[in-house]
């Protein structure tokens, strides 16, 4: 890389971090009254630092805590359609600051073991110190998890593949498949057809060809690194596993575009 290219790269990175912090402070300012009211109503609830919440979701304590509870209940209902939730190992892949996994021991509570993993060291450190009954592990962006093969009965990843490159889609899917037990359930959320409204004309052309669309001029894994998933691409990704459900969610909320849900099952040996 020559000096001019390096200078240009550093300029883009600086702009990225400046814009990221501006979005962070805007969210914190916008939600300050609602967050203050939440803390008065639920003084016993342990909350992660605002920036950890922002990196993985929104700086909205109500949506983080009670929204996370609703999501845990919603996921559990989907799991129950495909497996019996007794004495199971359940993993939140990309758990962030514990928005969903913190509620799982209460929502399921059937002698199950709960795990959370994330590549953000600060999130994992906070979770390990503040959320009991869950085993937390830090992973890296590289597709490797500290679990034995055929170990997990249920794995879910909410908006994780949505921030990975095409190569990482295949590498991480292979790793998740490795640690999933035969007949185990994998639930993932993706940017499906609902997100075509956010694509440029050139991106729509690529998407309609069944190819993954990636906006990757920033750090991979960050919320601003975005991937969009046509059905044909995911059917190829899941070609060696049984597709149980493809749920195309709808919404009347103009400010929220829902992700698709894919539920797949590892084939028996």
N, C-alpha and C positions, 0 to 999 in steps of 0.2 A: 504494500500500500504506500503510495507516494504521499508527500507532505500535504498537498492540496486535498487529497481524498480523506486523509486523517483529520484535517482541520474541518472539513465538511461534516464528517461523521460526528466529531465532538460537538459541533454546533447543533446538529440534529438531536443528539442525546441531551444536551443542555436544555434545549427547547422542550423536549419530551418531559424531563423532570420538572421543569418550571410549570408546564401545563398540568402535570399530574398533581402537584402541590396546590395549584390554584383550584382545581376541581375538589380536592380534599377540603380545603378551607371553605369553599362555597357550600359543600354538603354539610359541614359541621355547623356553619352559620344558619343555614336554612332549617336545620332540624333541632336547633338549640332549645326552643321552647318545648317541643314535644318530648325531647330527650330528658329535659329537666322534670317534666311531669311524670315520665316513666319512672325515674329514679325515686321520686317521692312516693309513688304508688307501690313500687317493688324494691324497697331498700335492701332486701336480702339477696337479690339477684347479682351474681358476679358477672361483670361485663368486661370484655377485652378492651385494650386501648383503642381509641377511635381509629387510628390509622390501620391497625390490623383488621378492624371491621370494614373499613373503606376498601382495602385491597381485595377483599373477597366478596363484598356485598355492598351495603350502603351504611352510612352512619345514621341509622335509625334504630333505636333500641327496641322499640315495639316490634318492628319487622324482624329484627335479629332474633329476639327471644320468643315472642309468641308466634311470629311467622315461622321460626325454626321448629317450634312445637307442632304447628299445623302441618308442616312439611314432613316431619317425622311420622305423624299419624297417616298422612297420605301415602307415603312410601310403604309403610307397614301394611296397609290395606292391599297394596299391589303385590307385595311379597307373599302375603297369605293366599293369593289366588294361585300361586305356583309352587309353594313349599310350606311345610309345617314348621312354624317358628318355635321349636323346642330344642334346647341343647345345641344351638347353632353358633358358629363363628361368623360374626357380621362385621364387615369392614366399610368404613367411610373413606374412600380414596379421594384425597384432596379435601380434607375436612376443614381446612382454614382454621379460624378461631372457634370451632366447635358449634356452629349455629344449629346444626341438625343432630349430630351424634350425641350432644350433651343430653338430649331428651330420650334417646333410644332405650337406655336401661329402664326408664319408667314406662315408656309406651309399650314395650314388648314384655320385659320382665318374666321370661319363661326359661330361666336357667341358661340364658345365652351369654356368650362372651363377645365383648364389643371392642373394636379397634379403630383407631384413627391415624391416618398418615398424611403428611403434607411436606412440600419442599421448603416451606417458609419456616425457618428455625425459630423465629420469635413466636409464631402462632403455636407451634408444637410445644414450645417451652411454657407458654401461658396455659394451654390446655392441660398439660401434664401436672401443673401446679394447682389448677383450679377446678378440674372436672373429674370427680372420682368415678370408680367402677368402669373405667375405660383405659385400655393400654394404647399409648400414643408412641408413634415412631416417626422420625424424620426421614424422608427420602430425598433424592436429588432429582434434577430434571431428567437425568439418565434413567431409562426404564429398568429399575431394579428395586424390589421390595424385600424387606427382611423377614419374609415368611416362607415356610416350607412349601413345596409343591403340593397341590391338592389339599389345601389347608382351610380355605374359606368356603362357607356354605352360601353366603350372600355378600355381594359387593355392590356398592352403588357409588356413582361419580356424578355429581351435579355440576354442570357447566365446567368440566375439566378438559375434555377433548375440544371444547370450543376455544381453547387458548393454546393449541399445540400445532406444530407443523405436520405436514403429511407423513414424513418419515417417522415422527414420534407417534402418530396414530397407530401405525403398524407395530412399532416396538412396544408401546405401552399396552396395546391390546394383547399381544403375545404374552406379556408379563402377567397381566390380569388373568388370562386364560391359564397360565402356569399354576398360579396359586389357588385357582378356583377348583373346588372338588368336582368330580364327575356328577352330573345332575344338579350342580350348583347354579344359582341365579345371579345374573349380572344386569343391573339397571343403570342406564346412562342417559343423560340429556344432551341434546344436540341442537345446533342452529339449522333448522329445516326450512321448508318452503315459506313459512311465515316471515322469514328474514330476507326474502328476495326484495322486499321494499327498500332495504338498506343497501342494496348492491348497485354498483355502477353498471352502465350498459355493457362494458367489456367483461365485468365480473359475472353478469347474468348469462352471457354467452358461454363462459367457461362452466358455470353452474349447470346450465341446461344440457351440457355435454356429459353430465354425470361426474365431473371432476371437482375435487375439493378446491374451495376458494380460500386463500389465506392472505390476510393483511399482516405482514410480518416485519415491519421496519423498526420494531422495538423489541425489548427483551421477551423471549419466548416464555410463556407461562403467565405473563402479566396480563391484567384485565384488558389492556389495550392491544394485545396480540390476539387477533380474532380469526377463527376458522368457520366456514359455512359448509353444511353437509347435505349434498343431494342424496336422494334415496339410493341411487345406483352405486355411489361410492360406499355407502354403509353396507349395502347388501354384499359387496365384494369384501369389505373388511370382516364381515360376519359369516363368510362362506363356509367356514369349518365349525360352525356352532349353530344351534337351533334358535331361530327367531320366534319368540313367543308372542310378542306384541310390538306394534309400532303405533304409538299414540300421538296423533296430531292435535295438540291442544288449541283451544280457541279462547278468545278474550274480548270482552266489550270495553275494556279499559284501553283507551287510545295511547296511554303512556307506558303500556306494558306489552311487549311482544313475547308470547309464550314459546318456549323451546319444545321440540319433539322429544318424546320419551321412547327409548328402545329397551325392551326386556328380552334377554337371550339366556339360553341354558346350555351349559357345557354338556356335550354328549358323553354318555357312559362309555367306559372302556370296552 
